[in-house]
Amino acid sequence: MGRHGWNSGVRKWRLTALLGVGIAALALVLTLSSLPGGEGSTAGTTTDGDKVWGSPTIPTGPADAELGWGFTHTEFSADEGKDDAMRRAQKLLAGPKLPQVQHIMGWGAENPEPSPGRYQFGELDSRMDLIRASGGTPVITLCCSPDWMKGGKAGVDNTDWDRLEVAPDRKYYKDFAKLAATVAKRYPDVRHFIVWNEFKGFWNDAEARWDYEGYTELYNLVHRELKKVNEDILVGGPYLVMDSLDPRQSQHAAPDLKGDWGSADQRVLDAFDYWNKNKAGADFVVVDGSSYTADDELIPDEFAATRKFTDVSRWVRQRAGDLPLWWAEYYVEPGDSEDRRDDWPEPLRLAVQASGMIAMAEGGTSTAFYWNPQETGEVCAGCLWRPTELADGGTELPMFALVSRFAKEFPPGTTYENLSIAPADAPVRVLADDEAILVVNTVDRRTEVTVDGKQLELEPYEVHWARR
């Protein structure tokens, strides 16, 4: 992965304004000063970043480490755009109350600490307002780090967004952990934190492997700081990309995790095992990845390739013991050079996506987040809702219907059942519990199949729901 866009610009609209929250209070914390020594402007920043934002509803009792099926906010979301469109999107999200992820920097959020001790949380506040208004469970990914933590310049005008994915220098690990604690204090309603994203910047060039020692050191410092803020906060990692290789490739191929889809990259598994052995603690374990190989190959085909999610999930759960498994991101359609996924027709996209979700569930996954590729124009392939920049925006798109229905029918703790399928070689994928059945037609033609004694005639690539 590692090619997703972010939004560093100033928002034209904020959900706080939509909800009638006064902006005057925001002005009280703005300054127009510069740091001594010419270290950059501090305009628009505040020193009380850990001051509680808004009026959060503080959870009572222990948080659940298994959240079910949700999505991640990316560069564009429903906290900006046309007023009516934002209202529609907020109403849409308030229905299923899905768990939602937001990063602290990038993907819709500005540099949170452009200078040491000077904070800028306006855009992150906006995203938190949106999640709170929708009633979803908020999850924060603690990535990425301010420039001054990675060799860059301090100051609000010096954020280099081309270096977003650079990891902090080791001497600033403790500063990043303190930033994580500041975020936790600002949003006391957030009880779920993911440490970093995809090992970004943690590649050891000299040894051609992941710098799992560096990541684990950072993870442990962050874990300890978050638990100091509130011992009920739940923390997870390592958010590794579970890359896979062509079945014909032997170099770096993992002998113990493979299938028709290929082989896992042993270097990734080594990184996971090191973190798993040396972590300070974890309340859940996080991975991400795609059904296709590192060379963007879908092997044997786009549907069969999703079996990788089952195999990887089982491998991780075997090593993580009783820890719940989260997929922070999952992909079934290879992107182009700009990571856009516009080539597939929507029925195919939905069918393969459903197949991938079934595969994760079969592997024991209890939490997974769809990476929402929201755009601003008329065409928004795979998006969850019509872009809110459009006058008719904010309405449900087919992918939202799939994710929300899956979340409703198959929540954490679901006991899945095997159903009779005739003919036995019918080109369908099926997931069921004692109340609901999901049937996916995996071919581009009408298919007749009998599932659980019920005869179905499925349209090409149809995603079919039924009650038992």
C-alpha positions, 0 to 999 in steps of 0.5 A: 500500500503506502500510496494513499492521498492526504489533504493538507489544505484548509477546509472550506467547511467544518462539521462544527459549523454545520452543527452550530458549534461556535468558532469563536472559542477556536480563535482564543487559541490562535497566535500570530507569533514565531518561535525564537531563533527563526524556527518557523511560524506558530500562527494558528497553534496553541499550547493546550493541545491536551485540552478536551475538545467539544463535549464528548460522551465518555465511555463507561466500563471497559472498551470492547477490543472487537468492533466489527466492520467499519471504514477509514476516513481518507483525504475527503470525507463528509465534514466538508462540502455542501451543507445539505450533502453533509447532513445527508451523509451524517444521517446515513452514517448515524444509521448503522453506527459503524466504527470509524478510523482517522489518522492524526496527520495526513488523510484529512488531518493537518500537522498536529504539532508543527513546532514542539509544544505547539498544536494544530488540531482543527482538522482532526477536531472536525473529523472527530466531530463527524464521528461523534455526530454519527454515533460511530466508535472512534479509532485513531491511528497514530500516524504520521509524525511532524517534520521536526521529529524526522529531520525537517523544519518546525513551523506551520509553513514548513510541513513537507507533505512529500515526506509524510511517510517518513518515520520519526528519528529515534531521538524523537520517539519519546516526543511522538509518544507524548504527542500520542498521549496529548491526542488521547487527552484531547479526545477522552472518548477514544479508547482504541488506538493503532500505533503507526501505519504499515511500518512506513519509514521503517525499512532497513536498507542496509539489511534489506529487511524491516526495521522491526526493532525501531518500530517495536521501540516506538510502539512500546513507548507509545503503549506505555504513554497511552496506558498512563493517560487511561489504563482502559485505553486499548492499543494495537499494532503492528499494522504490517502489510502482509505482502504476498509473492507469486507462487513461482517466486522462491526468494523471500517466500515463506514456507509456512504461509502459502496457498494457491494465491502465492506465498507470504513474504518471510521478511514481513512474518519475521517483523511480526514475530519480533514485535509479537515477542517483544511488545510491551503489551497489546489489546488487539493485533493489526495487519493490512494487505491485499488479495493480490501479490506484490506485483499486482497479480490476482492468482488464480483469479480475483475471487480465489485470491481472496482466500489469502485473507483466510490463511493470513488471518489464521496464521496471525491468530495462531501466533497472537493467542487470544488477541482479537484480529483487526484488518486496518485495510484490505484490498481486492482490486489492484490500483493504477500508478496513482493507486486509483481503482476505477477499472472494474464495473461496480457489480464485480467490485462489490462481489469481490469485496464481499468475497474478501470479507467472507474470507476474513470472517472465515479466518477469525477476523473480528474487526476490519476497516474498508479504506474509503476512496472518497473523491470530489467529482461525479465519478467515485468508484468504490466510494461509500457515499456520493461526494458531499461537494456535490449538490446531491451528495451524501447519499448511499452508494452500493459499497456502503450498503454492503459494508453496513449490512455485513456489519449488522448481520455478522457482528463480533462473536458470530458463530458461522454455520456450514450450509448445503450447496447444490451443485457442490461446484456452484461458482458461489461464496457463502457465509451464514449464521443462524439468521442470515445468509450471504451468497456471492455469484463469482461469475459473469453469468446467471447462476442457479444454485440451491443454498440451505434448501432454497433455490436461487437464480443469481444475476452476474456477480450478484451479492444476495442476502437472505433470511433463514 
